[in-house]
């Protein structure tokens, strides 16, 4: 998902700026995907105002899960109601009720202090709406906070609410009524689990429940649990990514089924002080035989939805320690870095210039592999061949030499280029392990 030209919107690049076909930053946080015939619809929270309060549920459409066009807002505030601009509307998910020829949206509906702990339901005759709010309520008279929904593949297309309940201590699954307007029966509870943000994908008759833990806006190691029935018994928790990465600094929001052994993990990289600047983390989620589902952490990858396949761009790697250091920048040793060495103290006049970076004479993605042990985010700058520097945000990676990546698209001339990684005069950037240059547009 490039941030330059619509024609280049082919790659999926987690954590980068994703723009729609009009060139605007995509605002679809906490979202879900609905497929109607050959078109995908993405409903999510519009956080343009950087607040947690309700602004709108946005709707985008795509033929390929890579090129997104924004439509009218699917759901907008209703003054004086549970979905006014002073309330919370999060994690919208839409399913189609063929019996009623109606699209039904469920969402986390709450007060500004998260005390209401409700779900909301809205309906429309078209995928993007506008949706009419039917009401907000506590399902089966119990609390519901971070939630999801799931439509099964049985003849009746039975649908379910998946939700964190009882002050986030228990995770529950409840069956919806035939209209998908309410829930009528609890079918499972996973006690004392502190699970939330669920998504389900079914494979070979086995339900795979992907969830995060309850750590607020902070990321954590997301898990997968399995069962042959939604009523359980559910397996123990398995990691979908190395725990130290905290799911590559993301929280699950939805799982898109693609083929027998491949789905797309949809996650949010939350930035609570600037919610509109939160970014999306989408990775291949794969199965190897009977092993639990696992994320493939590809910085730049492409998806062929018709074939049900994906292609990861391996890129060309350039080690930071082989660059030219300036100012206070210096080499640091840590076993977590490739080659055991990185460049630290970038910023306040410190930088590293990596020479002889081969380019193709066009815009290309590069990813910066870095470590940021701070509790907050850092910002680095990237300048190519002495040109204007662009900023790249670097979420914290935790301690212990954990390395994450952040990507940016820059123009590389054909042949050799020099890339300088620095920061402004007031702040230090993260420690730089290496950069990787990709050819996928």
Buried (B, 14 or more C-beta within 10 A) or exposed (E): BBBBEBEBBBBBBBBBBBBBBEEEEBBBBBBBBBBEEEEBBBBBBBBBBBEBBBBBBBBBBBEBBBBBEBBEBBBBBBEEEBBEBEBBBBBBBBBBBEEBEBBBBBBBBBEEEEEBBBBBBBBBEBBBBBBEBBBBBBBBEBBBBBBBBBBBEEEEBBBBBBBBBBEBBBBBBBBBEEBBBBBEEBBBBBEEBBBBBBBBBBBEEBBBBBBBBBEEEEBBBBBBBBBEEBEBEBBEBBBBBBEBBBBBBBBBBBBBBBBEBBBBBBBBBBBEEEBBBBBBBBBBBBBEEEEBBBBBBBBBBBBEBEEEEBBBBEBEEBBBBBBEBBBBBEBBEBEBBBEEBBBBBBBBEBBBBBEEBEBEEEBBBBBBBBBBBBEEBBBBBBBBBEEEBEEBBBBBBBEEBBBBBBBBBBBBEEEEBBBBBBBBEEEBBBBBBBBBBBBBB
